[in-house]
């Protein structure tokens, strides 16, 4: 989470835009994104230059040509003439990043940047913003990940768009649970800023084989990583631009980020296309029946978005493909016909691998909703998948569960990952433990209820109390002590 000094810097940056007439929250975020992108390009170029200098070689594939050095962040940030800075960024640097996909007009980045507009018209505002951004640290992680999460919390549509709501440590945990391999085809059908895809990319960059070699260095893996592995859908043009920039800045050359309303469009061309789904889609309640994609309606008859998204995940996955997705608790125990049918489909027609119950404070301060993570494998053959379902009762995630979300010692995530990796249906039978298995037959007998409280057993410790006469004698002794103290006080007062 973004806290302390960094939070203050972002607040100040936001206020600077607001005070200068750019008050639409998405516009502010978009303008900041463009400048962060320009800065990050230069940061990456500086790293390449240092490496080339160390090896006494020319820079490999330089981003900026000989006549473009003046549009680099490290050059124009030091200009005393703010009007010249505005001219360079508005007329040269911004068109440069818009045009970065010109050699591949079909790239997602090129498509999404066509309609991008640079809104900063005041030299003084730009000068102030450049100086403030220079003070914001930009390390090798989900570029602007927590930064975006915090800025997006300022949106009036918070809780509706949902693009920002997944904390980065929960995303990382979900990626570790699925442990993607180097030839996965990964999709997030509600990708927002691309956090799940970035986390998967970071995981794969560090993944090694049994000999300690990076798996991405094996023949063909790097090419697949750069052009075929990462797919994302969103219907918000701003998020498509931000997500594309974010993935490119993390070294993914051509991510497939598409403008698509996942629930409303039939999925020709992408059905059964992916080996992995990682997602936390926005859940808005219900959608108009006439707008629902026909191929989803064939799977389940409902207008509830939380159930339609589960149907969508199954539609998009190849057979044998795996998913780790966040759902509201109602999916686990909802009593409607559609709720029960969706759970039955997961358990009977596919392989429901795990259900992780998360504490309701995980998404604070944005929402206090109770959620769970479903982990499943697409099978598509009745009664051929699920034998046992693994449950985990997660009660702490390393941060306080109030609106402040400060770091705390209690954290179930390391234990959760250990239990998942060492899970054994024959051994994990203790229903009082955090992790245990439940058979498909028992789940079916309970109406396919997947709430952990249906199966978890609470162990009550027997408490021994003293006999009543002993307790009464203690009360009398206490009264005697009080009386003596009152007598002593009265004697002091004369």
N, C-alpha and C positions, 0 to 999 in steps of 0.2 A: 504494500500500500504506500501511497505517497504521503509523507508526513513532514512535520517540522519545517526546516529551512526551505526545502524544495517546494513544499506546499505554499509557503509564503511567496516564493518567487513566481509560481504559476498564478496565484491570486493577483499579484501585482500586474503581471502581464495581461491577464484577463481584464482588469480594471482599466489599463491603458487603452485597450481597444474600445471598451465601453465608453470611456470619457471622450473618445475621438469619433464617435458616431457610428462605429461598427458594433451593433448590439445584438444582432441575430447570433445565437450561440453556435449554430452549425457553421455560419460564415467565419466566426472567430477561429473555430477549430480548424477549418479548412485553410485559412490564411496562415495560421501557425504551422500547419502541416507542410505547406509549400516551403516555408522558410527553413523548417527543420530538415526537410529533404535536401534543399540546396546546401545547408551546412554539413549534413552527413555525407553527401557526395564528395565534398572537399576533404572531410576527415578521412574518408577511405582513400582518396587520392594521395593525401599526405603520407599515409601508411605505406602505400605502394612506392612512393618516391624514396622514403627512408630505406625500404628494403632494397630498391635498385641501387641506391647510393652505397649501401653496405656491401653489396655484391659487385659493385663497380660495373653495372649493366644499365642499359636504357630502361625506362619504365615500360612494362608490358601493358599493352592495350590502355593507353592513357585516356581518361575521361574527357580531359580538356585539351584542345589543340593549342598550337603556338599563339594563335590570335585570340584565344579565349581565356587567358590567364586572369584578366581583369574581372571576369564574372565569377571568380571563385570567392567563397566566403572569407577565406583568410586574407584576401586582397581588399575587397571593398569594405570590410568591417572597420578598417582603420581610416577610412576617408573622413576628412574634416568637413567636406562639402556634402551636406545631407541631400541636396537637390541632385547632385551627380550620383549619389548612391541610389536614389530612387530611380533615376533614369536607367542606370545599369541593371538594377533588379527587374524593373517593370518591362524594359524594352529589350533586354538581352538574356539575363539569367532565367527569368520565368519562361520566356519562349523556348529557351534551351531545354528546360526540364519537360515542357509540354511536348517537345519535338523528339524526346529521347527514343521514342518507339518508331521513328520514321523509317528505319530499315526493316521493320516488321510491322506493317500496318494492321496486321490481324492480332497483334499482341493486346492483351487485356489493358495494359497500361496506356497504350496509344489510343485505344477506344475510349477509355474513361477520362482521359485528359483533354479530349477534343473541346469539351464545353467548359473547361476550367477558366476562371476569371480571377485576375489579381486585383483586389479591391482597395489596397492601401494607396491612397492618393496624396497623403500628407508627408512631406519629407521629414518633418519633426517626429511624426508618429513612427515612421519606418526606422529612423535613427534610434529612437527609444526602444523599439521592439528588438532590433538587431542587438543592441547592447545587452538587453535583458536575456535574450535567448543564448547569448554567448556565455552567460553565467549558469545556464542549466546543464548539468552533467548528462552526457549521452553515452552510456557504456554499452558493451556488446550484450544486449539482451533484447527482449521485445521492444524495439525502438519505440519510444513513446508509449509503451504498453500501459504502465501505471499512470503515465501522464495523460493519455487519452481517457483512461477509466475515470480519472478525477475530473477532467474537463467535461466529459460527457455527463457527469453527475449534475452539471449545471443546466442541462437541457430541461426545458419545460415539459418535454415528452418523456422524461425519465420514468421508467417503469412501463412504458408502452413500446418504445423502440427495442429495448433490451440488448442493444449491441455491446454494451459496456459492462455487463453485470457479472462476468465471470472473473473472480480473482485469479491472478497469475499462478499462485501456488496450487490452486485447485486444477487449473489447466495442466500444469506440469505433472501433477499426480495422475490425472486421467491418461496422459500420454504414456507415463511409465507403466500404468496398468495394462495398456494394450501393447506396449513395446514394439513399435512399428519396425519393419524390416526395410532393406534398401530398395525393394522393388514394389512397395505398396503404391496404390493409387488412392490418395486420401482426399476426402471431401468434407467441408463444413457447409451445409445448406443454408446457414444464416451467419455468414462469416464476419460481418461487421469489420473491425479493424484487422482481422486475420490472426488473432491471438493463438487459436488452436493450431493453425498451420505453421506459424512461426515456432511454437513450442515443439512441434513434431520435427521441424527442420533442425532445431538446436539439438534435440535428442539424437537424430541421425548423424549429425556432424561429429558427435563424440563416440558413436557406436563402433566397437572394434570386434574383430573375429577372434577365434580361439587362439590365434597366433599373435594377437595384439595389434594387428593392422587395421587401419580405418576402413570400414566397409565401403565407404563412398569412393575409395581409391581403386576398387575392383573394376575390371572392364565393364563399361556400359552404365555403371551405377550413377556416376556423376551426371551424365547426360540425361538419364531418367529423372534424377533429382531436379535438375534445372528446368525441364520442359514438360514432363508428363506426370509428376507425382502430386502436385498441389492444385486443388480445385476448390473454389468457393463461390457461393451464390449470395446475392443480396439485392434488394430492390431500391436501395437508397443510393443515389448517384454519388453523394459525398463520401459515403462509406466505401463505395467501390474504388474511388480515387485513393482514399486514405489506405485501404487494405492493399491495393496494388503497390503503392509507394512503400508501405511497410515491408512487404515481402521482397521487393526488389532490393531494398536497403539491407536485407538479411541475406543477400547473395543468391536469391532464387531468380534466375534470369527471366523466365517466362511463365509466371504462375497463371493458371487459367481461372481468373476471377470474372464471373459472368453476372450480368443484370438479369435476375430471374426471381419472380415471385413464387417461391418454392411450393406453396400450397395451391396456387391458382392456375399453374400451367401444367399441362400434361408433359410427361418426362421422356418424350421420344428423343433418343440419342444419348440419354444419360441413365436410363433404367438399367439396372444390373451392370453399372459401369465402374464401380469402386470397390476396393478391397477393405477400406476402412472409413468409418464415419466418426468424427469427433465434433460434438455440437452442444450448445446451450441455446436453443432457439427461443425467440420471444413468444411468450404465451399470453394471448390477449383475450382468452375466454372462448368466444365463438366467432365464426365467419359466416357470411351469407352462403347458403347452400348452393346457389346457382353459380358461385365463383370457384367452387372447389374443383380441382383437377379430377377428371373422370377416372383416371387410373387409380387415384387414391380412394375414391368412393367405392370402387370395386373391392378394395381390401376391407374397408369398414364404413358403415353408414353412420356418420356423425358430423356435427359442425364444430366440435370442440377442437381447438388448435393443438392441445397437448396430445390428443390421440391421433390426429391427422399427421403430426410430425413423426410419431413413432411409425405409422404406416409408411410415411415418406422414406424414412431411414431404411426400412426393409425393401422398399421399391428400388432404392438407389444401389444397394449392395449386391455384389456378385454372390453366388452361392459359395459359402465358405468365408465370406467377408465378415468382419467384426465391427462392432460399434461400442462406443462409450459415450453416453449422452445423459444430460441432466434433464430431469422431469420434475414437475411439481408433485407433491405427495399424493394428490388426488388420483394420479394415474395408478398408484399402488393399491388403493382400496376403494375407489369410487364404485358406487353400487348400481350405476346405470347399466343397461344392457350393453352399450357400446364399450364402457370401461371393462366389464367382465370379458367381453369378446376379444378386446385387444390383448388383455393379459393371457387369455387362453391361447390366442395365436402365438404369442411369444413363447409360452411354455410348451405347448403341444406341437406346433409346426416348426419351431426353430429351437435353438439352444440358448436358453437364458442362463448365462454363466454366473452373474452376480448381481446383487442389489445392495447398494451402500447407502445407508441412511445418514444424512448430513444434518448438523444442528441448524436451527432456523436463523441464527445470526450470521451465517456465512456470507450472505449478500447484503448485510448492513454496510453503510447507512442507506443504501438505495432501496432495500426491501427486506422485510422480515419473514418472507415466505419460507415454508418448510419444503425442502427438496430432497431428491435422491439421485443417485447415479445408477443407470441400468447398463450392464455389460452383457452383450449378446453376440451370438454367431448366427448368421443366416443359413438355414438348412433347407426349409421349404418342403420337407417330407414329414407328414403327420407321425408323431410319436417316435421320431428317429433322432431327436436331438437331446432334449433335457432329461437327465436322470436325477440330478441333484442341483439345487441352486445354493450358491454361497452367499451368506448374509454377513454384513459387517455393521456394527453399531458405532458410528463415528460421532463422538460428543465434543471433540476439541480439534482445532486446526492450527494451533500455534498463535492465534490472535484472539483478543477478547471478543466476546460475542455481542458487544454493545455497539453503539454508533461510532465510537472512537476507533475500534479495531486496532488496539495497541498490541505489540508482541507480548505473549505470555509463555510460560514454561510448558503448560499442558498442550500436547500435540499428538494426535493419534495417527497422523499420516505415515511416519516411519514404520509404526507397528502394522498399519493397514497394508502397506506394500510388502512387508515381510510375510504377513499371513497369506496374502494373495499368492505370492511366489511359492510358498510352501504348502498350499492348501491340499488337503487330502480328505475326501469324503468319508473314508473309513475311520479316520482319527478325529476329525473336527466335528464331534457330536455333542459337546457340552453346550447346552442352550443357555447357560449362565455366562459364557465367555463372550468376548466382543465379536468373535468370528465363529460361525458354525454353518453346517449344511442342513438343508431341508429337502426331503424327497419330493419328486414330482407328484406322487400319489397323495401325499399329505397336503400339498398346495392345492391340488384339484379338489380334494375333500373340503377345503376351506373356501370354495368358490373362487379359486385363483387369487386370493388375497395375498399381496406381496409386502404388506407392512411388517416391519421387523417385530413390532410389539405383538403380533399374532402368534409368533413362534418363540420369542425370547422368554426365558424363565428368569424370574428375579429371585435371588437367594436372600432370604431374610435371616439375619443373625438373631439367635435367641438372647434376650436380655434378662438378666437375673436381678430381681429386686429384693431388698431386705423385707423381712416380715413386717406387717403393719404396726405391731407393738414396738418394734425397734425404731421405726420412723417416728411414732408418737413420742417416744422418750427423747429423741433428738430435738423435736420441737419444744418439749418442756425445758430441756437443758438450754436451748437457745433463748427461750423466754426468761429463764433465770438470769442469764448473762445480760440481757437487755435491762431487766429490773435493777440489777446491781449497778449498771452504768448510769441509769437514771437517778438512783439514790446518791451515787457519788457526785453527779452533776448538781443535784439539789443541795448537797452539803457544801459544795464550793460556793454556791450563790448565797449561802447563809440563810 
